[in-house]
Amino acid sequence: MTKKILILDDEGEYLVSLGNFLQEFKFAVCITMTTAQALDAIKKDKPDLVLFDYKLPDMDGDYFLKKARELSPSTSYILITAWNDPVVLERFKKMGVTDVVLKPIDLEALLKSIKAILKE
Amino acid sequence: MNFYTLSSLLASVTLLAMGIFMFIMGKPRLEIRIWTYICFGVVFWQIGSFGFSTATSKEMSFYWWQFAHIGAMLVPPIFFHFICIYLKINRKLLIIFAYVFTAVFIVINFCFGRYFIGDLRITPDHFYWIDWFHYRNPLFIAYYAIIYGLLLGYSYIILINAFRQSIGIRRKQFQYLIIGTAVAWSGPMGIIISYFGINLYTYTNILMGTFPIIMGYAIVRHQLMDIELIIKKTLVFAGLFAAALAIFVLPTLIIQEFVISHMGLGGRVASLGISSLLIILILEPLKNFLIRITDKYLFQKKYDYRHLIREFMDELKTMILNTNDIAQSTVDFLNTSIRPTSSAIFMYNKFTSQYDLISSSDFKDKSFKIPDNSKLIKMLGETGAILNITNSDKLLLPQEKDQFSKLGIDLIIPLLIHKELIGFLCLGKKKSDEDYGEDDIEALSGLSGALSISLNNAQLFDERADAEKRALVGTIATGINHEIGNPLNIITIKLDTFRILAKEGLLAHKTKEEIIDEVDKITKVCLDSAQRIAEITKQVSEFAKPDKKLIFDKVNISEAIDETMAFLKHGMIIDIEKIEKIIMCEPVYVLADRGQLKQVLFNLIKNASHAIDKEKGKIIVTVDKNNSGEIAIKIADNGHGMTKEVMDKVFTPFFTTKEPGKGTGLGLALVKIMIDRNNARIKVESEEEEGTTFTLIFKGGLL
């Protein structure tokens, strides 16, 4: 069965590029630019994996993660961010983020991590 | 030999001395150079006078009269020229006319002397004077009426007007200049009035010779023509003492001679005793008397210290908060008031635990430092008292004392804040050789208090300004990270995707055209992103230009606002949608430093963004010209506004209404400083719950 991946980021060009890349590897990709959209999609589709940044325009990352986990407890999460703040990253890991990937993204590493999480 | 000869000799010598002295003292200054020409003109004339008053024949005397006249005629136009330069008034045409007129009459005097001077007759003093009785020469009358009547009269009208409008030391200077030169002009006036049969010429010529003495006094006491003369007190005193003693000893010698001639050798012993007794008796009162009069008349400046220091202390309070400026101003002030041979200010440097030199004048060792564990520092911190190196045997180690003496330091004044030694001020001996008296110490104590406070404030300000800079750097860093990070991320993803797909063989099924199309898309996106990064780095470097030296430029305000808004957007400081720009007139330019103008706009808009509501907040930037052609940039917000009390203090450094740690209270203070430096004004209007408007007003019509 095709695994579903949801990506949340406010930078459109990046979102589309990453989505296209993952589609090439036969994932079903959903891209969202706001947390509201993302939460709606998570509630409806129950994706297997969510890739998100914690600096979000309409809601803070902590709140988004809490809410998303309530809506779909079986989903895994990867935090993708440019802010290499060890304290923050540690906090997210404690809150249930499986992996953290720093921007600019190393796609091969990301792909490896995704595959490992989704046990492909 | 007669009295007239003596008087002209006296005048020649005194004026020559004054001329040479002024030439040496005030070499590069035009007014003083002209003054020396006046002196030499008079010397020329007095040499002529000496000549005609000693001439043995009528012919010889006549030649000397012509010679003297050349000098006398040169002086009035030069004097007028001097007045114009000295008072900085523009009478160029009149000066040229005076010189040409004089030149014409000098030629007449020289070639047609008979018609100008007329004939000579012998005076009761046995020398030749102009014979007014037989020939009343009209040329002579015309010349003197015009030059001595009109030109000199006019010169004095200008001078007296200047005197009336002047204040302080300048008033004194004018007073002496008027009195002194008036005394000098009595010389030629003596010649003129002899025309009417009043023969006072000998006495008026003596007056002429005394004129440099009056001028000399004015230079010493009131720095006439701003000539600063440093007189060694000891030298003056020694000279005066010798002169006075000689005057007192002379009578005793005369008495001795008288006694000897009557009483023979035995009397000599007795009279020697009397003389010695006299000298011993008068010595002490004479010394005291001389000290009193020299102090009073020549060194009275000392008594103005308190006043000067009070004024300077007031100045210190209003000085721009910068440690080096304050230290430099203080050193400059001390150089003109107390006039030490050297001065230096040391401040504590907490990073090196040393006291470093921050400002000095004529100080021998510019790299001199004192560690904070030295005995001197401990002593200064404990006592807080001014230390005189000469009497410091018990307080300092011998090598320390030696070191300071070698550096020419005489006085060390501690600068204390809350009993902590933040620095100290070193002074060398006074140039006048006087010792530092109790009143000096008292005045310097007062000064050190004020200086400590303002230096301490400046240090705190520097530290806070650093914090403000760091905060700004933080904001910029955030902005850069976000704004450069994103396009960089896109470039990476695009290129990496292509690389991975190729490697994984996922491009194999695509046609050649499809791949070319793909590459075209990728490179386009990458180039766009690179362009975005380039744009941001350009803006950042534009914004971060050093503010030390202002570069005044014709700045398009509208452009400056756009660039600032772009920067605000990149720094994620405010939602750009909330800002509205209204330009009320055709492209407006102001003369300003582009970087600073943008920094001012940046700070004001950033402040406004903090004041407004997230939902309904709005900032309006308006550019308009007012009736008087001034250009006003208004930054208006509809935020929470402020109270009258807050508004009054809004430009005060360290004043902030934000929570601790959120604002340094320097943003608007820096805005004010930058606006001042750009020759503009800033105004604030505010209404609680209505909003705040800052208005920058630039001079218009410059471009």
Interface residues (C-beta under 8 A of the other chain):
Chain A: E11 E13 Y14 S17 L18 N20 F21 E24 K55 A82 W83 K103 P104 I105 D106 L107 E108 L111
Chain B: N481 H482 G485 N486 L488 N489 I490 I491 T492 I493 K494 D496 T497 I500 L501 L506 V525 S529
